[in-house]
């Protein structure tokens, strides 16, 4: 054992297999020396439960043409089991974990995929054992692939029938012509239809290694014991035999507005206006978060008063993406009956121009910051909620984005908001999408 001191000056016993890296906001980072696995610990003894999460730094951003949707496909297949945990033995991952009262699932997104368990603290060892086993032991059989192919194609078709989801995907696809954010996370239908076990196995063998993953343990646990369990299960796995491939494609600068329309059955139309925005680690991303809230959160927001109060829309939403690479800042508005896409698009543009010319008021800035802080507090209610937010910070490139968020938001000024609005919300880097409902005859 070695003794380390955290940010609060408290000494901790740490197994020799780990290197203590740093601490922030009560979270401690360790590195498993044998294979480069990053481990984040946040002890919280409010309830006798613990969340164990493995975040792999691989998502649709890492997929190439022909293998789009591979991360999501593997998310399904990795629940089909290993040689130790499988249906034939009656030890499927779901069954084994649910028997001890665990909530278990996984999600895939642009920059990451994660696998997690929320379970009674006395069963932490079981979650660690299962996740370590399927990190390198997934079977990826032809039988399971065909079974899940049907499931995923059904999921794909359901998404195609949802106008808002289809509009959202269409705008991202039009906004990014070179960068893999162009691809939907679920993949293109033809790739789902034709992907093979050979292709998925190669993808799995490329990215699913301890040096491309982060383990997060949050809740009621003993620090030294948790690290010993991680070492016992993950320490036997080597690091990747080859360097993890990097994504070096950069989106070319957009030099003109792009416009698209999605036409399918429905009742009321929608408008989505998106602008290129910076990566999550760029300081400007914080000011854009504040701007998004000031624009469209609550009945006092700019767009609610300009659009919904005036009968132009039934709902309006704004968001600034926080991804590893530059993404989009967007406004999504659902049209009220008898309103046109053009008048709603024009009203949004006028509201954005007002921000660029005059900025926010002190009251708007204070309200936006308060709303962000309240949302953040709500999102940190319990071990799983914390793990979920931490997961996105890991994916974006630095887990401390989570622990330092509130302090960074506090530092955003009126001039910061006006400046980023002027810098990023420009027509040359704008993509506009209209959902135009059609009627089935």
PyMOL commands that set and color helices and strands:
alter all, ss='L'
color gray80, all
select helices_A, chain A and resi 60-62+70-77+93-98+121-137+142-160+163-175+180-182+189-194+197-207+210-212+223-234+284-296+302-308+341-358+362-379+383-396+400-403+405-411+414-424+427-429
alter helices_A, ss='H'
color red, helices_A
select strands_A, chain A and resi 2-5+11-14+18-24+27-32+38-43+49-56+103-108+113-120+213-219+258-265+270-277+313-320+327-335+430-438
alter strands_A, ss='S'
color yellow, strands_A
deselect
rebuild
show_as cartoon
